Amino acid sequence: MATTELTKDNLESLIQESGTLIIDFWAEWCGPCRAFGPTFEAASEKHPDVVFAKCDTEAQQEVAGMFQVRSIPMIAVFRDGIGIFQQSGALPPPALDELLQKVSELDMDEVRKQVAAQTETSE
C-alpha cells in the first residue's frame, strides 16, 4: 500500500476515517528522515489495514505546529480517531512492526473510558 500525503486539508478526514492511521513527520533536508523513509514504506506494504501518511514539515508547517513537532522524524498514531502514540526518532523495522501490532491489540472501549476520565478531571 502506498503512503498518502498528509496536508491540513485532509488531516481531519484521515484521522476520522482511517481506522488506524500512522503519520511520519519528515523533511527533505533531514538525513534520519530519509533513512527512515524506506522502513515506513516497507511497513505500509506489510500492514495493508493501516493508513500510512507522510507530512512534510516544511510544506505543512501549520500541521507540524498542531502536533508540536520539535524533532524529526516523528511518528504519530491514531486509532478510531483517537491519538494514542507520538514519538520522535526513527524506529527500526521490528520496533515499527511491534508498535503497529500493539496498536491493533488495544481495547478501544477501555481507551475511550480513559479519555473520558481524563476529560472530566481536566474540566
C-alpha positions in Angstrom: 0.0 0.0 0.0 1.3 3.4 -0.9 1.6 6.2 1.6 -0.7 9.2 1.5 0.5 12.8 1.6 -1.0 14.5 4.7 -2.0 18.1 4.5 -4.1 20.5 6.6 -6.9 19.9 4.1 -7.1 16.1 4.6 -5.8 15.8 8.2 -9.2 15.6 9.8 -10.7 13.1 7.3 -7.7 10.9 7.6 -7.9 10.8 11.4 -11.6 10.2 11.5 -12.0 7.8 8.6 -8.8 5.7 8.7 -9.3 3.2 11.5 -5.6 3.1 12.2 -3.5 5.9 10.9 0.2 6.4 11.3 1.8 9.7 10.3 5.5 10.2 9.5 6.6 13.8 10.0 9.7 14.5 7.9 11.6 17.0 5.8 13.7 16.6 2.7 16.8 18.0 4.4 16.7 15.6 7.3 19.1 12.7 7.0 17.4 10.5 9.6 14.1 11.2 7.9 15.4 10.0 4.5 16.9 6.9 6.2 13.5 6.1 7.9 11.5 6.6 4.7 12.2 3.1 3.3 11.3 1.5 6.6 8.0 3.4 6.7 7.2 2.4 3.0 8.0 -1.2 3.7 5.7 -1.3 6.7 2.9 0.2 4.6 3.3 -3.0 2.4 3.2 -5.3 5.4 0.2 -3.7 7.1 -2.5 -3.1 4.5 -5.1 -2.5 7.2 -3.3 0.7 8.4 -3.3 4.0 6.6 0.3 5.4 6.3 0.6 9.1 5.8 3.7 11.4 5.4 3.7 15.0 6.4 6.4 17.3 5.0 7.0 19.6 7.9 8.4 22.3 5.6 5.4 22.3 3.3 2.8 21.8 6.2 4.2 24.0 8.9 0.7 24.6 10.3 0.1 20.8 10.7 3.6 20.4 12.3 2.7 23.1 14.7 -0.6 21.4 15.7 1.4 18.3 16.6 4.1 20.3 18.3 6.8 18.7 16.2 10.1 19.7 17.7 12.3 16.9 16.3 12.0 14.8 13.1 11.4 12.2 12.1 8.4 11.9 14.4 5.5 9.5 14.2 2.0 9.8 15.5 -0.6 7.1 15.6 -4.3 7.4 15.7 -6.9 4.6 16.1 -10.6 5.2 15.7 -10.0 9.0 15.7 -8.1 9.0 19.0 -4.4 9.9 19.2 -2.7 7.0 21.0 1.1 7.4 20.4 3.6 10.1 19.4 7.4 9.8 19.4 10.4 11.4 17.8 13.1 9.4 16.3 13.4 6.8 13.6 12.2 3.3 14.5 13.9 0.2 13.2 11.6 -2.1 11.3 11.0 -4.6 14.1 10.0 -1.8 16.5 7.6 -0.3 14.0 6.0 -3.7 13.4 5.7 -4.3 17.1 4.2 -0.8 17.6 1.6 -1.5 15.0 0.8 -4.9 16.4 0.3 -3.4 19.9 -2.0 -0.7 18.4 -4.1 -3.3 16.7 -4.5 -5.2 20.0 -5.7 -2.2 22.0 -9.1 -2.4 23.7 -10.5 0.8 22.3 -13.5 0.7 24.6 -11.0 0.9 27.5 -9.1 3.7 25.7 -12.3 5.7 25.3 -13.1 5.3 29.0 -9.6 6.6 29.9 -10.0 9.6 27.5 -13.4 10.4 29.0 -12.0 10.2 32.6 -9.1 12.5 31.7 -11.5 14.9 30.1 -13.7 15.0 33.2 -10.7 15.7 35.5 -9.4 18.5 33.4 -12.6 20.4 33.2 
